[in-house]
Amino acid sequence: MGERGKRGKGRPAGAEMPPELLKRLYRQLYTIRVFETRCMRLYRGGDVRGYLHPYLGEEAIAVGMCAALEERDYIVSTHRGHGHCIARGARLERMVAEIIGRETGYCRGRGGSMHIADFDTGNLGANGIVGGGIPLGVGAALGAWVRGEDRVTVVFFSDGASNNGVFAESLNLASIYCLPAIFVLENNRYAAQTPIKSMSRLEDLYRRGTGYGVESWEVDGNELAAVYASARRAVELCRSGRGPVLIEARTYRHQGHHVNDPGAYMPQEELEFYRTRKDPVAMTRAALVEKVGEAEVAGLERSVDEEMEQAVEFARSSPEPDLGEFLREVEAEA
């Protein structure tokens, strides 16, 4: 079945959400946007080792999905996973520290941007393998099912990952046992530099789930309220034993695949449309201003900006990992 995120005529995205909820979720959206933008500056300044895959333009998916979860639930992230971490409650200073390779980072500076995990918030981790997190999420859901736990697992992955064999195998296994797993296919229209239409004859990727008996639908991933409503419905199905669920969240990243990809293959008119007309942060901000006023929103944003700069200061002042300890960690037993 199809489910398209739609707004009331002339109403900003999120207009129907209670003010306090909208304010809390907008803070997360804005935090992700500021975090990614600031980390790109750190990268340009030589502070970041390795690659950086910004989540710009996709923020509403992480925020809307994680807002529907309970503390006991799990998420599994991707190489483009900073937004998932923040939406799940990760600490900015430890994230920055990890990204610039400091001892105070989530993985003590050993993992970097693509390998942040935070078990305290139920984040089972990101990885650099496209589709690699899908079976990990199914394993977490299977474990919860075996133990009789009321625990839902959300697995984030990309449109490119949906072409991997592990996607089909994981959906099939989850379907057989009615596992409490929500598969969130973040369709940003490109697998690295390859457009959807060049890699799949079926562009409605959510329809793939129906072949495995999985409840499947699509949602406008730029509309926070639509994603949140979709997430709540999926969580309810999983908690009642009617999982799994596949949600295709359609979105559009605001630049190339990684920080050094100029995105020249992206049609400029299309890119400009999503940046100016379908930006999830701007649309949600407009809805919040309508409810609480410009001054309160601006104050919230200043608070996030200050928090981000404090996180950067903390990370930069943190020590580098000790080389001797690192060598001992990887040293083979004689």
Phi and psi in degrees as a GROMACS rama.xvg file:
@    title "Ramachandran Plot"
@    xaxis  label "Phi"
@    yaxis  label "Psi"
@TYPE xy
-102.655  145.371  GLY-2
-141.809  105.579  GLU-3
-100.356  130.526  ARG-4
-69.4258  121.31  GLY-5
-129.364  149.557  LYS-6
-105.719  155.049  ARG-7
-63.877  151.464  GLY-8
-58.6561  122.044  LYS-9
75.761  4.07907  GLY-10
-101.258  135.595  ARG-11
-64.8252  152.756  PRO-12
-58.6522  130.845  ALA-13
91.246  3.50702  GLY-14
-60.9228  -27.7187  ALA-15
-87.9995  -3.0393  GLU-16
-83.1665  146.48  MET-17
-58.2527  144.068  PRO-18
-54.1455  -45.2768  PRO-19
-66.1804  -40.4712  GLU-20
-64.7507  -45.9568  LEU-21
-61.6026  -40.0592  LEU-22
-63.7769  -44.5487  LYS-23
-63.3405  -42.2748  ARG-24
-73.9829  -34.3033  LEU-25
-65.258  -36.9695  TYR-26
-58.9739  -40.4447  ARG-27
-66.6126  -43.8764  GLN-28
-56.7491  -49.821  LEU-29
-65.1977  -38.7094  TYR-30
-60.5805  -43.7903  THR-31
-62.002  -44.2096  ILE-32
-61.5008  -44.8119  ARG-33
-67.1014  -41.9306  VAL-34
-59.5248  -49.2952  PHE-35
-65.0602  -42.1977  GLU-36
-63.7618  -42.0976  THR-37
-68.5545  -39.3654  ARG-38
-66.9565  -31.255  CYS-39
-64.6191  -37.7607  MET-40
-66.0426  -39.6478  ARG-41
-62.1263  -39.2846  LEU-42
-63.0831  -48.4593  TYR-43
-61.0641  -29.2522  ARG-44
-85.646  0.443056  GLY-45
88.5544  9.64495  GLY-46
-80.7395  -23.4005  ASP-47
-101.608  129.311  VAL-48
-101.377  136.03  ARG-49
90.6427  -170.06  GLY-50
-89.9873  167.281  TYR-51
-140.66  124.124  LEU-52
-114.943  95.3826  HIS-53
-64.7967  151.06  PRO-54
-102.186  17.7378  TYR-55
-60.1292  126.288  LEU-56
97.1405  -12.9973  GLY-57
-113.305  7.35193  GLU-58
-57.1625  -35.1083  GLU-59
-65.5058  -24.8411  ALA-60
-68.2694  -52.5011  ILE-61
-61.2322  -46.4549  ALA-62
-66.4091  -46.9904  VAL-63
-64.0839  -40.2616  GLY-64
-69.974  -48.8139  MET-65
-68.5485  -26.1323  CYS-66
-65.518  -22.5461  ALA-67
-88.5941  -3.88609  ALA-68
-93.5994  159.29  LEU-69
-97.5434  167.165  GLU-70
-58.9069  -32.7614  GLU-71
-75.1216  -12.8486  ARG-72
-78.97  164.805  ASP-73
-112.674  155.406  TYR-74
-130.975  154.363  ILE-75
-125.471  130.399  VAL-76
-104.363  -169.247  SER-77
-135.65  -177.274  THR-78
-63.8227  -22.937  HIS-79
-104.673  61.7245  ARG-80
-112.962  4.5656  GLY-81
-58.7289  -39.1188  HIS-82
-63.0245  -38.3345  GLY-83
-62.5541  -43.1755  HIS-84
-60.7127  -47.3745  CYS-85
-66.6808  -43.464  ILE-86
-64.2928  -25.1101  ALA-87
-89.959  -4.1808  ARG-88
105.937  16.8859  GLY-89
-66.2908  154.29  ALA-90
-85.475  127.741  ARG-91
-60.8043  -41.0218  LEU-92
-64.2091  -36.1172  GLU-93
-74.7048  -30.8661  ARG-94
-67.4264  -47.0383  MET-95
-61.7558  -43.3584  VAL-96
-58.3391  -40.1508  ALA-97
-66.8459  -42.94  GLU-98
-65.0902  -33.3309  ILE-99
-98.0018  10.5945  ILE-100
75.514  43.7786  GLY-101
-108.47  157.45  ARG-102
-62.1441  -26.1885  GLU-103
-84.8259  3.77915  THR-104
-73.2975  169.407  GLY-105
-59.3113  -33.5938  TYR-106
-113.522  25.997  CYS-107
58.6158  31.3955  ARG-108
80.0066  5.62237  GLY-109
-90.7155  -18.7795  ARG-110
-101.536  -41.1989  GLY-111
78.8036  -164.42  GLY-112
-56.1725  -39.3647  SER-113
-93.2836  8.41287  MET-114
-136.773  32.1616  HIS-115
-78.3601  132.417  ILE-116
-134.872  149.06  ALA-117
-148.331  89.18  ASP-118
-63.0075  -26.2529  PHE-119
-63.2822  -28.4168  ASP-120
-104.476  10.5388  THR-121
78.5649  14.6139  GLY-122
-90.7337  105.359  ASN-123
-77.5921  -2.70483  LEU-124
115.767  160.261  GLY-125
-103.869  167.127  ALA-126
-155.539  160.894  ASN-127
-87.0125  4.06738  GLY-128
-94.3772  119.652  ILE-129
-62.6473  119.54  VAL-130
86.5546  -5.93565  GLY-131
-65.3698  -25.5991  GLY-132
-81.5211  -15.9657  GLY-133
-61.896  -52.2402  ILE-134
-67.9961  -26.9697  PRO-135
-64.7326  -40.8275  LEU-136
-66.0085  -38.8283  GLY-137
-64.4602  -38.5175  VAL-138
-62.234  -40.6175  GLY-139
-65.0262  -42.6455  ALA-140
-65.8918  -38.5349  ALA-141
-64.6407  -41.3114  LEU-142
-62.0073  -42.5117  GLY-143
-63.5412  -39.2069  ALA-144
-65.1387  -43.83  TRP-145
-63.4751  -40.5694  VAL-146
-81.7152  -5.89884  ARG-147
71.7249  29.0654  GLY-148
-88.0906  144.627  GLU-149
-87.7227  77.3094  ASP-150
-138.121  126.041  ARG-151
-102.608  142.901  VAL-152
-115.629  126.35  THR-153
-102.379  125.164  VAL-154
-111.266  112.194  VAL-155
-89.2957  138.106  PHE-156
-158.34  171.783  PHE-157
-102.117  169.531  SER-158
-61.1331  -35.9114  ASP-159
-63.7477  -37.5609  GLY-160
-65.854  -25.201  ALA-161
-69.3951  -9.83166  SER-162
-93.3254  -2.81569  ASN-163
-82.9235  145.878  ASN-164
-59.5566  -30.8586  GLY-165
-64.9279  -25.5361  VAL-166
-62.621  -48.7523  PHE-167
-64.6062  -44.7888  ALA-168
-62.6475  -41.0224  GLU-169
-69.0055  -42.9438  SER-170
-62.2573  -40.7971  LEU-171
-63.9517  -46.0343  ASN-172
-64.0475  -44.5548  LEU-173
-61.6694  -36.8449  ALA-174
-69.0705  -41.5254  SER-175
-56.7356  -42.4216  ILE-176
-100.369  6.37603  TYR-177
53.7859  47.0201  CYS-178
-69.5229  149.696  LEU-179
-79.7441  64.5984  PRO-180
-122.492  135.132  ALA-181
-113.818  114.227  ILE-182
-91.4497  115.04  PHE-183
-107.048  104.098  VAL-184
-88.1905  104.015  LEU-185
-83.3049  94.8879  GLU-186
-90.0298  95.381  ASN-187
-97.5399  16.5286  ASN-188
81.151  -10.0503  ARG-189
-137.731  132.082  TYR-190
-95.4231  99.1785  ALA-191
57.949  -108.881  ALA-192
-105.675  5.65431  GLN-193
-98.646  120.389  THR-194
-71.3269  154.832  PRO-195
-51.8468  -47.1228  ILE-196
-62.8863  -17.2742  LYS-197
-91.3111  -9.89005  SER-198
-124.167  -3.11832  MET-199
-150.919  125.985  SER-200
-68.9633  -29.1579  ARG-201
-97.9247  108.172  LEU-202
-82.8504  -19.508  GLU-203
-84.4207  83.9058  ASP-204
-65.5424  -26.0777  LEU-205
-62.9021  -23.5928  TYR-206
-65.2029  -19.5036  ARG-207
-62.85  -29.8501  ARG-208
-68.2813  -29.7678  GLY-209
-64.1985  -28.2654  THR-210
-66.636  -16.6632  GLY-211
-107.512  10.4005  TYR-212
74.4828  24.7612  GLY-213
-98.3184  131.209  VAL-214
-60.0783  121.032  GLU-215
-137.687  138.988  SER-216
-156.601  172.778  TRP-217
-114.492  161.229  GLU-218
-149.438  151.979  VAL-219
-73.9399  107.603  ASP-220
-71.2337  -5.47725  GLY-221
-91.3638  -12.5644  ASN-222
-99.4192  105.418  GLU-223
-55.9849  -48.4258  LEU-224
-62.4034  -38.0216  ALA-225
-67.4491  -42.2102  ALA-226
-64.4197  -44.0513  VAL-227
-61.1387  -45.1224  TYR-228
-63.5131  -40.3133  ALA-229
-65.2634  -40.7337  SER-230
-64.6255  -42.52  ALA-231
-63.2067  -39.9903  ARG-232
-63.7531  -42.9886  ARG-233
-65.585  -41.6207  ALA-234
-62.7574  -41.7067  VAL-235
-60.8414  -42.7892  GLU-236
-62.0556  -44.0636  LEU-237
-67.9124  -40.9997  CYS-238
-67.9262  -25.0213  ARG-239
-91.3366  8.13664  SER-240
82.744  14.9977  GLY-241
-108.092  21.3748  ARG-242
-80.6181  178.212  GLY-243
-82.8891  178.669  PRO-244
-134.081  141.188  VAL-245
-115.678  123.577  LEU-246
-118.933  120.468  ILE-247
-92.53  110.885  GLU-248
-98.2565  108.735  ALA-249
-85.8579  127.241  ARG-250
-147.014  -163.848  THR-251
-159.573  119.47  TYR-252
-71.6404  150.656  ARG-253
-89.5167  8.48033  HIS-254
-164.474  -167.296  GLN-255
-67.9122  -179.442  GLY-256
-60.9643  -40.0843  HIS-257
-137.273  178.885  HIS-258
-64.346  -22.5741  VAL-259
-99.5972  3.57403  ASN-260
-92.5268  114.001  ASP-261
-70.1267  -12.7942  PRO-262
68.3338  29.5785  GLY-263
-63.1252  -20.091  ALA-264
-79.4862  -10.6234  TYR-265
-85.3757  123.569  MET-266
-55.8958  125.428  PRO-267
-63.0817  -35.7419  GLN-268
-65.4253  -40.3842  GLU-269
-66.3459  -45.669  GLU-270
-61.1991  -43.265  LEU-271
-65.0102  -36.0791  GLU-272
-61.3207  -47.2101  PHE-273
-71.4352  -32.1486  TYR-274
-70.8555  -35.032  ARG-275
-103.048  -28.945  THR-276
-109.949  -22.0816  ARG-277
-128.015  25.1534  LYS-278
-71.8213  117.107  ASP-279
-62.4291  -32.8372  PRO-280
-70.0159  -47.32  VAL-281
-64.6511  -40.869  ALA-282
-66.1696  -41.8389  MET-283
-70.1954  -36.559  THR-284
-59.8552  -44.0306  ARG-285
-59.3691  -40.0347  ALA-286
-66.1259  -40.3405  ALA-287
-69.619  -41.3945  LEU-288
-58.6557  -39.0235  VAL-289
-61.7463  -30.0063  GLU-290
-91.2516  -41.2389  LYS-291
-119.661  -9.74522  VAL-292
97.8598  155.568  GLY-293
-63.2906  -40.7943  GLU-294
-61.6842  -42.8956  ALA-295
-68.1827  -38.843  GLU-296
-66.5195  -42.7681  VAL-297
-62.6458  -37.8931  ALA-298
-65.0863  -41.0357  GLY-299
-59.6059  -44.1184  LEU-300
-66.066  -38.7146  GLU-301
-62.3676  -38.7843  ARG-302
-61.9592  -43.1871  SER-303
-66.2583  -41.9991  VAL-304
-58.4646  -42.924  ASP-305
-66.4048  -42.0817  GLU-306
-60.948  -38.8074  GLU-307
-66.1219  -43.5391  MET-308
-66.5084  -35.3349  GLU-309
-65.4942  -36.5852  GLN-310
-64.9205  -41.815  ALA-311
-64.994  -42.5254  VAL-312
-62.159  -43.403  GLU-313
-60.1981  -46.7061  PHE-314
-64.8799  -44.7301  ALA-315
-65.6855  -29.4804  ARG-316
-87.5501  -4.21246  SER-317
-80.2466  152.848  SER-318
-74.0427  154.098  PRO-319
-71.7197  153.694  GLU-320
-59.7316  145  PRO-321
-75.2196  123.533  ASP-322
-62.7924  -41.9985  LEU-323
-61.7077  -41.8312  GLY-324
-66.2831  -39.6927  GLU-325
-61.2758  -43.8692  PHE-326
-64.0394  -36.4246  LEU-327
-67.1319  -33.3737  ARG-328
-64.3155  -34.8305  GLU-329
-102.21  0.464476  VAL-330
-71.0741  131.733  GLU-331
-77.6432  146.618  ALA-332
-69.0707  139.324  GLU-333
